[in-house]
Structure formats: structure tokens, C-alpha cells
Amino acid sequence: MDDPIADMILAWYKRVQSKELSAVKFGALAGVPISMLLFTLLISNSTANVICFFAFVVSCSFIIFSIWLLGQILDNPTGTRAMQEVADPIREGSEGFFMTQYGTIFKLTLLCSIVLFFIYAVREPIAGSSLNTYFSITGMAFITAISFLIGAFCSAIAGYAGIWVSVRANIRVAAAARNDYNKAL
């Protein structure tokens, strides 16, 4: 079965693993603390800003690291043709189930965001809150509903990524277990 995303990740992984990019890898690793230091010295030393920037840099670093781990997984053999003939329908079925399940969840999420909007739109402003100076009640209701939708979307992405990786990793684990149980682990 054609898998262009897996092929793209595997090509990136093999390019990163090449000897000529070893300096770039070490530079990227050193880039995290250097960017923190430069941010603190040149941009802002406010604790809240430093924490937010640190969370952003660490999150981006771990996304790149997880894609690298995925490349390492995808670099392993997928087993015999018979194993692949079993794995392909499992992959299709799990992705189809995900789309059906999240289609229903999307409808409920949309309904919940509308309910959240109206709950926040009809409430009284909080006395003494600094948010009242920046946002109207309708603005806060809109921001809350949109934030809920963004959170649900990110949750769906995480769920799909989990299914996508697991169905591709499972066949590689089964193929490795045919020869070496330690490699399968």
C-alpha cells in the first residue's frame, strides 16, 4: 500500500542520519539552551515570558525528536508479503474507525462549543477582573468557544497520530519478533 507520509518521514530520517549532517544535529541540540539564553538576555527576562518561551522551544524540540523516533521505527523491515497482506486491512480498518468515531465526536464538540458560547455570553461580568477592560462578555464567550474547538482539534490530531504510528509500528514489531525477540522489544 502506498504511504507517502511514511515515505517522506523515512527519507527525512535517512537524510538526518547521514554523516555530513552530524554537525547540524549537534547544533540543533545546542540550539535549545542557546535560544533560551538569548531570549532571556535580549528579549525578555520576565518569568512568565521565559516560561512560555521555554515551553514552546521544548515542545518544538520534542515534536522533532518524536518524528526522528518515528523515522527510526519506519526504517525497520515490514516483514513478509503475507504479513503485509494482513496488516494493510488492519490499517485501513483502524483509520476508517477513527474517521467514523471522530465524525461523531466532531458533531458533539460543535454542539458543546455553541453551548459554551451561550453560557459565557449570558453570564454577568466578574467584578474587579482585568479581563473586563480588554474583552466584552461576547468576546470572552467567543474566545472560550474557539479555545474549546482548538483543544478538541489538537486532541483529534493526537489520536490520529497515535493510530497512524501504532498500525505502522505493529507490523515492524511482528517482523522483528520472527528473528530476534530483543529487537522486537
NUKOLVO-719125 format. One record per atom (N, C-alpha, C): residue in one letter; x, y, z. Coordinates in steps of 0.2 Angstrom, whole numbers, padded with zeros to 4 digits, always signed. Example, Ala and Ser with C-alpha at 12.3 -4.5 7.8 and 13.67 -1.06 7.14 Angstrom:
// residues 2
A+0066-0028+0039 A+0062-0022+0039 A+0066-0016+0039 S+0064-0011+0035 S+0068-0005+0036 S+0064+0000+0039 
This chain:
// residues 185
M+0004-0006+0000 M+0000+0000+0000 M+0004+0006+0000 D+0003+0011-0004 D+0006+0017-0005 D+0005+0022+0002 D+0011+0024+0005 D+0011+0028+0011 D+0015+0034+0010 P+0013+0039+0007 P+0018+0045+0005 P+0020+0048+0012 I+0016+0049+0017 I+0019+0052+0023 I+0024+0048+0026 A+0023+0042+0027 A+0028+0037+0029 A+0035+0038+0025 D+0034+0038+0019 D+0040+0038+0014 D+0044+0045+0015 M+0040+0050+0016 M+0043+0057+0017 M+0047+0057+0024 I+0044+0054+0029 I+0047+0054+0036 I+0053+0050+0035 L+0053+0044+0032 L+0058+0040+0031 L+0064+0043+0027 A+0062+0046+0022 A+0068+0050+0018 A+0071+0055+0022 W+0067+0059+0026 W+0070+0064+0031 W+0074+0061+0036 Y+0072+0055+0039 Y+0076+0052+0044 Y+0083+0049+0041 K+0083+0047+0035 K+0089+0044+0032 K+0094+0050+0030 R+0091+0056+0028 R+0095+0062+0027 R+0098+0064+0033 V+0094+0064+0039 V+0097+0067+0045 V+0102+0062+0048 Q+0102+0056+0047 Q+0106+0051+0049 Q+0113+0051+0045 S+0113+0054+0040 S+0120+0054+0036 S+0125+0058+0040 K+0131+0056+0038 K+0137+0059+0042 K+0138+0066+0041 E+0136+0069+0035 E+0138+0076+0034 E+0133+0080+0038 L+0128+0078+0041 L+0123+0082+0045 L+0124+0081+0052 S+0129+0078+0054 S+0131+0077+0061 S+0132+0083+0065 A+0135+0088+0062 A+0136+0095+0065 A+0130+0098+0066 V+0125+0098+0061 V+0119+0101+0061 V+0115+0098+0067 K+0115+0091+0068 K+0111+0088+0074 K+0114+0091+0080 F+0120+0091+0081 F+0123+0094+0087 F+0122+0101+0088 G+0121+0105+0083 G+0120+0112+0083 G+0112+0113+0085 A+0108+0108+0083 A+0101+0109+0085 A+0100+0107+0092 L+0104+0102+0095 L+0104+0101+0102 L+0106+0107+0106 A+0111+0110+0104 A+0114+0116+0107 A+0109+0122+0106 G+0105+0122+0101 G+0101+0127+0100 G+0096+0129+0105 V+0094+0123+0109 V+0088+0124+0114 V+0091+0129+0120 P+0097+0127+0123 P+0099+0131+0128 P+0101+0138+0126 I+0104+0138+0120 I+0107+0144+0117 I+0101+0149+0116 S+0095+0146+0113 S+0090+0151+0112 S+0086+0153+0118 M+0087+0149+0123 M+0084+0151+0130 M+0088+0157+0133 L+0095+0156+0132 L+0099+0161+0135 L+0098+0168+0131 L+0098+0167+0124 L+0097+0173+0120 L+0090+0177+0121 F+0085+0173+0122 F+0079+0175+0124 F+0079+0179+0130 T+0082+0176+0135 T+0082+0179+0142 T+0086+0186+0142 L+0092+0186+0138 L+0096+0191+0138 L+0094+0197+0134 L+0091+0195+0128 L+0090+0200+0123 L+0082+0202+0122 I+0078+0198+0124 I+0071+0199+0123 I+0067+0201+0129 S+0067+0196+0134 S+0063+0197+0140 S+0066+0193+0145 N+0066+0195+0151 N+0068+0191+0157 N+0062+0191+0162 S+0057+0192+0160 S+0050+0191+0164 S+0049+0184+0164 T+0048+0182+0171 T+0047+0175+0172 T+0042+0172+0168 A+0036+0175+0167 A+0031+0172+0163 A+0033+0171+0156 N+0036+0176+0153 N+0038+0176+0146 N+0044+0170+0145 V+0048+0170+0150 V+0053+0165+0149 V+0050+0158+0150 I+0045+0157+0154 I+0042+0150+0155 I+0038+0149+0148 C+0035+0153+0145 C+0031+0152+0139 C+0036+0151+0133 F+0041+0154+0133 F+0046+0153+0128 F+0049+0146+0129 F+0051+0144+0135 F+0054+0138+0136 F+0049+0132+0134 A+0043+0133+0136 A+0038+0128+0134 A+0037+0127+0127 F+0037+0133+0123 F+0037+0132+0116 F+0043+0129+0113 V+0049+0131+0115 V+0055+0128+0112 V+0056+0120+0114 V+0054+0119+0120 V+0054+0112+0122 V+0049+0108+0118 S+0043+0110+0117 S+0038+0107+0113 S+0040+0106+0106 C+0043+0111+0103 C+0045+0110+0096 C+0051+0105+0096 S+0055+0105+0101 S+0061+0100+0101 S+0058+0093+0101 F+0053+0092+0106 F+0051+0085+0106 F+0047+0083+0101 I+0043+0088+0097 I+0040+0086+0091 I+0045+0083+0086 I+0051+0087+0085 I+0056+0085+0080 I+0059+0078+0083 F+0060+0077+0089 F+0063+0071+0092 F+0058+0065+0091 S+0051+0066+0091 S+0046+0061+0090 S+0046+0059+0083 I+0047+0064+0078 I+0047+0062+0071 I+0053+0058+0070 W+0059+0060+0073 W+0065+0056+0072 W+0064+0049+0075 L+0061+0048+0080 L+0059+0041+0083 L+0055+0037+0078 L+0050+0041+0075 L+0046+0038+0070 L+0050+0036+0064 G+0054+0040+0062 G+0059+0038+0056 G+0063+0031+0058 Q+0065+0031+0064 Q+0069+0025+0067 Q+0064+0019+0066 I+0058+0020+0068 I+0053+0014+0068 I+0052+0012+0061 L+0051+0017+0056 L+0049+0016+0049 L+0055+0013+0045 D+0061+0014+0048 D+0067+0011+0045 D+0068+0003+0045 N+0064+0000+0050 N+0064-0007+0051 N+0060-0010+0045 P+0061-0017+0044 P+0058-0020+0038 P+0051-0022+0040 T+0046-0022+0035 T+0039-0023+0037 T+0037-0031+0036 G+0042-0035+0036 G+0040-0042+0036 G+0039-0045+0029 T+0036-0051+0029 T+0034-0055+0023 T+0028-0052+0019 R+0027-0054+0013 R+0021-0051+0009 R+0015-0053+0013 A+0015-0059+0016 A+0009-0062+0019 A+0007-0058+0025 M+0012-0055+0029 M+0011-0051+0035 M+0009-0044+0033 Q+0011-0042+0027 Q+0009-0035+0024 Q+0001-0036+0022 E-0001-0042+0019 E-0007-0043+0017 E-0012-0043+0023 V-0010-0045+0029 V-0014-0044+0035 V-0014-0037+0038 A-0008-0034+0038 A-0008-0028+0041 A-0011-0022+0037 D-0012-0023+0030 D-0015-0017+0026 D-0022-0016+0028 P-0026-0022+0028 P-0033-0021+0030 P-0034-0019+0038 I-0030-0021+0042 I-0030-0018+0049 I-0029-0011+0049 R-0024-0008+0045 R-0023-0001+0045 R-0029+0003+0042 E-0031+0000+0036 E-0037+0003+0033 E-0043+0003+0038 G-0044-0002+0042 G-0050-0003+0046 G-0049+0002+0052 S-0043+0002+0055 S-0042+0007+0061 S-0043+0014+0059 E-0040+0016+0053 E-0041+0023+0051 E-0048+0025+0049 G-0052+0020+0046 G-0059+0021+0045 G-0063+0021+0051 F-0061+0017+0056 F-0065+0018+0063 F-0063+0025+0066 F-0057+0027+0065 F-0056+0033+0068 F-0060+0039+0065 M-0060+0039+0058 M-0064+0044+0055 M-0072+0044+0057 T-0074+0038+0057 T-0081+0037+0059 T-0082+0040+0067 Q-0078+0037+0071 Q-0078+0039+0078 Q-0078+0047+0079 Y-0073+0050+0075 Y-0071+0057+0076 Y-0076+0061+0072 G-0080+0058+0067 G-0085+0062+0064 G-0091+0063+0069 T-0092+0058+0073 T-0097+0059+0078 T-0095+0064+0084 I-0089+0063+0086 I-0086+0067+0091 I-0086+0075+0089 F-0085+0076+0082 F-0085+0082+0080 F-0091+0086+0080 K-0097+0082+0079 K-0103+0085+0080 K-0105+0087+0087 L-0103+0082+0092 L-0104+0084+0099 L-0100+0090+0101 T-0094+0090+0098 T-0089+0096+0100 T-0092+0102+0098 L-0095+0102+0092 L-0098+0108+0089 L-0104+0110+0093 L-0108+0106+0095 L-0114+0107+0100 L-0111+0110+0106 C-0106+0107+0109 C-0103+0109+0116 C-0100+0116+0115 S-0097+0118+0110 S-0094+0124+0109 S-0100+0130+0109 I-0105+0128+0105 I-0111+0133+0105 I-0114+0134+0112 V-0115+0128+0115 V-0117+0129+0122 V-0113+0133+0127 L-0106+0132+0126 L-0101+0136+0130 L-0102+0143+0128 F-0102+0144+0122 F-0103+0151+0120 F-0109+0155+0123 F-0115+0151+0123 F-0121+0154+0126 F-0120+0155+0134 I-0117+0150+0137 I-0116+0150+0144 I-0112+0157+0146 Y-0106+0158+0142 Y-0102+0163+0143 Y-0105+0170+0141 A-0109+0170+0136 A-0112+0176+0133 A-0118+0179+0138 V-0121+0174+0142 V-0127+0177+0146 V-0124+0178+0154 R-0118+0176+0155 R-0116+0177+0162 R-0115+0185+0164 E-0115+0186+0170 E-0113+0193+0172 E-0105+0194+0172 P-0103+0200+0171 P-0096+0201+0171 P-0093+0200+0178 I-0087+0197+0179 I-0084+0196+0185 I-0081+0203+0188 A-0084+0205+0194 A-0082+0211+0197 A-0074+0211+0198 G-0071+0217+0196 G-0064+0218+0198 G-0059+0214+0193 S-0062+0210+0188 S-0057+0206+0184 S-0054+0211+0178 S-0048+0210+0177 S-0044+0214+0172 S-0046+0212+0165 L-0049+0207+0165 L-0051+0204+0158 L-0057+0209+0155 N-0061+0211+0160 N-0067+0216+0158 N-0064+0222+0154 T-0058+0224+0155 T-0056+0230+0152 T-0054+0229+0145 Y-0052+0222+0144 Y-0049+0220+0137 Y-0055+0217+0133 F-0059+0213+0136 F-0064+0209+0132 F-0071+0211+0134 S-0076+0211+0129 S-0083+0211+0131 S-0085+0204+0133 I-0091+0203+0136 I-0094+0197+0138 I-0094+0193+0131 T-0097+0195+0126 T-0097+0192+0120 T-0090+0190+0117 G-0085+0194+0118 G-0079+0192+0116 G-0076+0186+0120 M-0077+0187+0126 M-0075+0181+0131 M-0078+0175+0129 A-0085+0175+0127 A-0088+0169+0125 A-0086+0166+0119 F-0084+0171+0114 F-0081+0168+0108 F-0074+0165+0109 I-0070+0168+0113 I-0063+0166+0114 I-0064+0159+0117 T-0068+0158+0122 T-0069+0152+0126 T-0071+0146+0121 A-0076+0148+0117 A-0079+0143+0112 A-0073+0141+0107 I-0070+0146+0104 I-0064+0144+0099 I-0059+0140+0103 S-0057+0142+0109 S-0052+0138+0113 S-0054+0131+0114 F-0060+0130+0115 F-0063+0123+0116 F-0062+0119+0109 L-0064+0123+0104 L-0063+0119+0097 L-0056+0118+0096 I-0051+0122+0097 I-0044+0121+0096 I-0042+0115+0100 G-0044+0115+0106 G-0042+0109+0111 G-0044+0103+0108 A-0051+0103+0106 A-0053+0097+0103 A-0050+0095+0096 F-0048+0099+0092 F-0044+0098+0086 F-0037+0095+0088 C-0034+0098+0093 C-0027+0095+0095 C-0028+0088+0097 S-0033+0087+0101 S-0035+0080+0104 S-0036+0075+0098 A-0039+0077+0093 A-0040+0073+0087 A-0034+0072+0083 I-0030+0077+0083 I-0023+0076+0079 I-0019+0071+0083 A-0019+0071+0090 A-0015+0067+0094 A-0018+0060+0094 G-0025+0059+0093 G-0027+0052+0092 G-0026+0049+0086 Y-0026+0053+0080 Y-0024+0051+0074 Y-0017+0049+0073 A-0013+0053+0076 A-0006+0052+0076 A-0004+0045+0080 G-0008+0044+0085 G-0007+0038+0089 G-0009+0031+0085 I-0014+0032+0081 I-0017+0026+0077 I-0012+0026+0071 W-0010+0031+0068 W-0006+0031+0062 W+0001+0027+0064 V+0004+0029+0070 V+0010+0026+0072 V+0009+0019+0074 S+0004+0018+0077 S+0004+0011+0080 S+0003+0006+0075 V-0001+0007+0070 V-0003+0002+0064 V+0004+0001+0060 R+0008+0006+0060 R+0014+0005+0056 R+0019+0002+0060 A+0019+0003+0066 A+0024+0000+0071 A+0023-0007+0072 N+0017-0009+0073 N+0015-0016+0074 N+0017-0021+0069 I+0017-0020+0063 I+0020-0025+0058 I+0027-0025+0059 R+0030-0020+0060 R+0038-0020+0061 R+0040-0024+0067 V+0036-0023+0072 V+0037-0027+0078 V+0036-0034+0077 A+0031-0036+0074 A+0030-0043+0072 A+0035-0046+0067 A+0037-0042+0063 A+0043-0044+0058 A+0049-0045+0062 A+0051-0041+0067 A+0057-0041+0071 A+0056-0047+0075 A+0050-0049+0078 A+0050-0055+0083 A+0051-0061+0079 R+0050-0061+0073 R+0052-0068+0069 R+0059-0070+0070 N+0064-0065+0071 N+0071-0067+0071 N+0074-0065+0078 D+0072-0060+0081 D+0075-0058+0087 D+0070-0055+0092 Y+0068-0058+0098 Y+0064-0055+0102 Y+0066-0049+0105 N+0072-0048+0106 N+0075-0042+0109 N+0074-0036+0105 K+0075-0037+0098 K+0074-0032+0093 K+0067-0030+0093 A+0062-0035+0094 A+0055-0033+0094 A+0053-0029+0100 L+0057-0030+0105 L+0055-0026+0111 L+0058-0019+0110 
